[in-house]
Amino acid sequence: MVSVGKLLFLTCFICFFPFTTPEEIIVKTSSGLVRGTEVIAFPSNESTIAFLGIKIAEDTGGVNRFKKAIPVKPWSRIWNATEYGVACVADPPLTYKTDDGGPIGEDCLWTNVFTSKYCLLKKNCPVVAVVHGGNYNFESPVIFPKETVANNFVAQGRNIVAVVVPFRVGSFGGFNLSPGIKSSADRNLNLQDIHFNLKWIQKEVANFGGDPSRVTLMGHSSGATLVEWISLSPKFVGFFHQTIMMSPSKAMFGADISKRINEKASIAVAKHVKCFNPFPNNGKVMSLRGSTEITEENVEAILDCMRNKTYQDILAAQVALYDQTEDFHGPGIDGRHGYIPDYANHLKRTKRRTLIGTTSAESKSGGFMMGHPARLKETCTHLGFEMKFEDPILFSKRCFEQYSKHRTPIEFFDDLAFYASTAKIADDLVDVGSEVYMYSYEYQDTGMAFKNLTNEQFPRERRPTHSEDYIYVMGIHRGPFTPKDWENERVYSGIVADFIKGKDLSRHYRPWKPWDRDRNYLRINFDRDYKIQKAKVGYKYYQDVSDFWNERVTTKHLPLKTYPPSFDTFWAENLMTALESYYFNVTTAHDKTMAAEMRIYKEWTEYLTQAALEFEKAQKLAKFNFHSAAQPQFNGFIWEEVAGTLPVLAVVIFGTLTIIGLYVLIKCLWDGFVMSRTPAKPAEQPLLSYEYLNMPPPPSYSSCVEN
């Protein structure tokens, strides 16, 4: 316990001699004193200050599991914030990007602040809050090299206070066991944790030299998509004033959002840890009444059971999903007063200055369709029905034309999930008066400096791929750097820093101008002199892509109401990966086995067939109703003529119906007698043909999937 006299001495020490001994850098927060550490930025070799692993919330395990964060209790000793904490629970190798992984745990809401002597003295430095990616299931602030974060935000005279925020992922951050049923489990905990961090920033960042009125929220990949949802959420108004979205994935198109998202995966995890069993006969159902469904009566019993499991048990259940169809995705609609009260197009945007952009070869995952028109037709037909277009057959035809004549199949998914989506976000922001800067990162010669999960080196025509630019900002996926890479990092991270600091980018990077209907953007492609190729005024950022997806097509895109048995959402990425895995005969997902990919393919193909049959029936019914409505109606004069003969007509009609009824009865009895002595005929084939769907017949799954 530190005495009152010593606390007063330390407070005076901070005020007057804060930098004489870097190992004793101490800051006062509302929870208590925090000791930071010196971080030497690399490669600038400048001294910066970091407060790593500041505990801001109580342990989220045990009784607190699946609940919103609880503020940490104040401490009396000095909190030692000199090393990163643990990553929130996730598959360690996929989180740490190494075979051995790293430490994980549920006591993980420990934030990280990078600052400088200048900021601690001046107290008005701009702030960036960084939201990590990882497809909502992996990654953590602890994977970012602290020397890189310090170099790209704090050092080089940039003096930005960088806060890298932690949040729960996977089943711990997206659990949704009982949508529509009130329970002790809170929804959208990933968003709630980020909100918790932003509240902490507003309250505490001034103690670290930051200005709480100048906060930029920045994310990459799924982190950028979270930033997009946060920007739309009424809960976050007033917590930040700028956004940076780098390669937002499926932010507007290609990902269906619903109230039931993550339900199937949550149930699968509950089953795996034996907290819910839908078969009551074996006596193991965690239910008050032996119900085969999750209800108001049994939901708390299931949750209590799961809170008594170790996090290792639940993580093992989540990893077991690699061999199943279910998966945890992003946040979902959580009600009128929730974090996402409605679909994106029903939510009100807030005017915020924004930097947004993509790489020019995000995934190139449509290679399985190249040179195979039937596969392109199959993919277009899937999207037509599974993205719920008003006329899926018309969409399928237009889609096939677009990617066989105007674009190539290998660009299909990137156009949908990245380029059209990013342009739509920019358009929507401009519509509410936001200043938006668009960029396209096009540098293809990173080489070995970029290291992906499989260490695969992509050919130059498939570069720069997703995350390849992020090595120059946050330092992950980084391989050996050359002198040119270090200079590229200085320039590219400088653009990000200039935006955060509020500089006029159109003046510093002429002739780059804010986004408007001319779709002006900055092409980031370094030449041998480390200079950036200049933007061209009026150059159209993926104009043809937006014309197709945003104008001709998506205006009639509706949310899905039904899904295949194992699904509660539709993500184009999952479908594309399943198609790609099927045709390449090897899984192309880093978290799904080949058997799982084949089940996904099978379920969506069967769903497509059924959806197409229902659409065809609806079309026929619509035609019938149209012709019926078109028949001439009796006018008053004709009706009077007919009314006089009604008694005679009634007798004739009654007699005719009686004779017909007797005939039908006798014929049915005779047909039944004959059929009882006749072998059954084979069942008739469905009315719908695969030619109608513009796709090949379904494949045989017997070699890959159990019946």
LUMKETOR-619470 format. One record per residue (C-alpha): x, y, z. Coordinates in steps of 0.2 Angstrom, whole numbers, plus 5000, padded with zeros to 4 digits. Layout:
XYZ
...
END
This chain:
500050005000
500750174995
500650305009
499750475006
501350565008
502150464994
500650484983
500850674985
502650664981
502350554965
501050684959
502250824961
503550714953
502450694938
502050884937
503850944938
505050804933
504150684922
505450634910
507150624920
506950434922
505950354907
505650194917
504750294930
503450384919
501850394930
500150474925
498650494936
496950424930
495350414939
495650234943
497450264950
499250294946
499950214930
501750184926
502250194908
503850144899
504950214886
504850144868
506150174855
505250204839
505950114824
506750154812
506750334818
507650284834
506650424844
506150404862
504250394865
503150344879
501950194880
500650144893
500349964889
499049854897
498049974907
496649884915
494949974911
493749834915
493449694927
493749514921
492549464908
492549274913
491449174924
489849264930
490349414919
490449304903
489249364889
488949524898
489449704895
491049764903
491049824921
492249974925
493749924934
493849954953
495050094958
496750034964
497950104977
499550044971
500450104955
499850004940
501249934930
500849974912
502449924904
502049774894
500549714883
499249614892
498449454885
497449444869
495549414871
495149234869
495349174851
496349034842
498149084847
498949044830
497749144820
497749284832
499649304834
500049244816
501249124822
501248934824
501548944843
500249084846
500349184862
499449214879
497549234879
496249254892
494549334897
495349464908
495849554892
495049734892
496749814895
496949964884
498650034877
499150214875
500650284865
501150464868
502550584869
503450704880
502750844870
500950784871
501050754890
501650934892
500451014880
498950914883
498050944866
498750814854
497550734842
497050554846
496750404835
495850254842
496350094832
495049954830
495949794825
495349674811
495249484811
493649434804
492749464821
493549304827
495449334829
496749464832
497049584846
498049754850
499449644857
499949594840
500449764834
502349794836
502449934849
504050014840
503050024824
501550104832
502650224841
503550274825
502050294814
500950394825
502050474839
503850494832
504450594817
503650754825
501850684822
501350684841
499750584839
499150494855
498750324848
497550214858
497450034852
495849964859
495449784865
493749704862
493049524863
492949424848
492149254841
490949174853
491449284867
491049444858
489649394846
488649264856
486849264852
486049114859
484249174860
483749314849
482049384853
482149304871
482649424885
484149344895
485649394905
486749384889
487049554881
487149564862
488449644851
489849634864
491149674851
490349844848
489949874867
491749844871
492349974858
491050094865
491750064883
493450104876
492850264868
492050314885
493650284893
494550394880
493450534883
493650524902
495550484903
496550534887
496850704892
497950634906
499050564892
499150724882
497650694871
496250804866
494550714868
493750834856
494950774842
494750584841
494850484825
494150314825
495250204813
494950024807
495649904794
494649754786
493349694798
493949834810
493449954796
491749874795
491549894813
492050074812
490650094798
489350014809
489950124824
489750274812
487950224809
487550184827
486550314837
487450254853
489150324847
488650504843
489950624851
491350504855
492350534839
492450664825
493350584811
493450404804
494750304794
494150154785
495550044777
494849904765
493149894774
492549724770
490749684766
490249844774
488749884763
488549734751
488949554751
488449524770
486749504776
486349574794
484949514804
484249494822
484749304821
486549324816
487749204826
486249114833
486748944824
488548954829
488049004847
486948844848
488248744841
489548794854
488248764868
487948594862
489848554860
490148594879
488548494883
487548644890
486148614878
485548454870
484048464859
483648274861
482748254878
482748064878
484548054884
484148144900
485548274897
484548424892
484948584901
483148634902
481848654915
480548564905
481548454894
481148564879
482048534862
482148724859
482948874868
481548964878
481249094892
481148944904
482848864900
483949004893
484649054909
485048874914
486048854898
486949024901
487348974919
488048804913
489148894900
489749024913
490348874923
491448804909
493248864907
493648974892
494748834885
493148724884
492248864875
493648904863
493848714859
492048714854
492248864843
493848784835
492748634832
491648744821
493148734808
492448564803
490648624803
489548744793
489148874807
490249024810
490349184820
490149344810
489949524814
488649624824
486849604821
485249704823
484849714842
483249814843
482549984844
483650044858
485149934854
486849974845
486149924828
484249964828
483949924810
484649894793
486050014787
484950094774
483750144788
485050224799
485450404800
487250454796
488250584806
489250714797
491150664799
492750694790
493350524783
494850444775
494350284766
495150174753
495549994746
497049904738
496849874720
496949674721
496049644738
495749454736
495549414717
494649264723
493649234707
494949134699
493948974699
492749054686
494049114674
493849014657
492248934665
490649024659
489548884668
490448924685
490149114682
488249074679
488148974694
488949114705
487849244698
486249134700
486749104719
486949294721
485349334713
484349224724
485349234740
485549424740
483649424738
483549534722
481749574717
482049484700
483449364703
483449284685
483649464677
485049494689
485849334685
485849374667
486549554670
487849484681
488449354668
488549494655
489449614667
490849484671
491049404655
491049564644
491449714654
492449644669
493249484673
492649344684
494249364695
493649534700
491849484705
492049464724
493149624726
491949724716
490449674727
491249664744
492549804743
492449934728
490549954726
490349954745
491750084748
491050194735
489350184742
489950234760
490850384752
489250434743
488250424758
489450524768
489550664756
487650664755
487650724773
488950854770
490550754776
492250794768
492850624761
494550574754
494650414744
496250324740
496750164730
498350084736
499150014720
500949974724
501349794717
503249774722
503149744741
503849574738
504449484753
504049624765
502249564765
502049394774
500249324774
499649174785
500249044773
501849124768
501249114750
502049234738
500649304726
501049344708
501249524704
499549534695
498749484711
499549624721
499349724732
498249604741
497149634756
498149694771
499749724760
499649914764
499449884782
501249834785
501650014782
500450074796
500249954810
501649834806
500749664805
501049534791
502749604790
504249514782
506049584779
506049764774
507149844762
507750024762
506350064750
505049984761
505550094776
505350254765
503650184758
503150164776
503650344780
502650414766
501050304767
500950314786
501250504784
499650524774
498650434788
499450544801
499150704791
497350664790
497250624809
498050794813
496750884802
497850944788
497050994772
497550844761
497050924745
498351054748
499750934754
499450804741
498850904725
497850884715
496950764727
495250834731
493850774742
492650644735
491150704725
490150644710
491750654699
492450514711
494150594713
495450484722
497350474726
498250334717
499550274729
500950194719
502750224723
504050254710
505950224711
506150404719
504850354733
503650484726
501750454725
500950454708
499750604708
497850594707
496950644692
495550764694
493950674688
494750504687
493250384691
493550264706
492750104700
491450194691
490850044680
490749934696
489750064705
488550084690
488249904691
488049864709
487450034716
486350094702
485649954691
485549814704
485649854723
484149974723
483049814723
484049714735
483049654750
483549564766
483349374767
482049304778
482549114777
484149024776
484848854774
484748744789
486448784796
486448974793
485649124800
486449254788
487149264770
488949314767
489549314750
491349284756
490749114763
489849064747
491349114736
492549014747
491448864746
491348874727
493148904726
493548764737
492448644728
493148684711
494948684716
494648534727
495548604742
494948714756
495448904753
494848954770
496048974784
494748924797
493648784788
494148604783
493748544766
492248434773
491548594780
491748684764
490848544754
489348554767
489248744765
489248714746
487948584747
486748674758
486748834748
486548744732
485048654739
484348814746
484648894728
483648754720
482148774732
482148964731
482148954712
480648834713
479748954724
480149104713
479549014697
477848964706
477649144712
477949204694
476649084687
475349134701
475749324697
475349284678
473749194683
473149334694
473549464681
472449374668
471049344680
471049534684
471049574666
469349484662
467949604659
466749634673
464849634672
464049804672
462449854680
461349824665
461949654661
461849604680
459949654680
459649544664
460549394673
459649424689
457949384682
458449204677
459249164693
457949034700
458048934684
459948944683
460148884702
459148724698
460148684682
461848714692
461348614707
460848464696
462448474686
463548474701
462648324709
462948224693
464748274692
465048234711
464348054709
465448034694
467048084703
466647974718
466347824707
467947854697
469047884713
468447714720
468847624704
470547714702
471047664720
470647484717
471747484701
473147574709
473247454723
473647314711
474847424700
476747454705
477147634709
477847744696
479447844699
479248014706
479048154694
480548274692
480448454698
479748574686
481248684688
482748634676
484548684679
484448764662
483148884669
484448924683
485848944671
486948834681
487548654679
486748504688
487248484707
488848384709
488948224719
489448254737
489748074742
491648084741
491748234752
490248234763
489348114774
487548074769
END
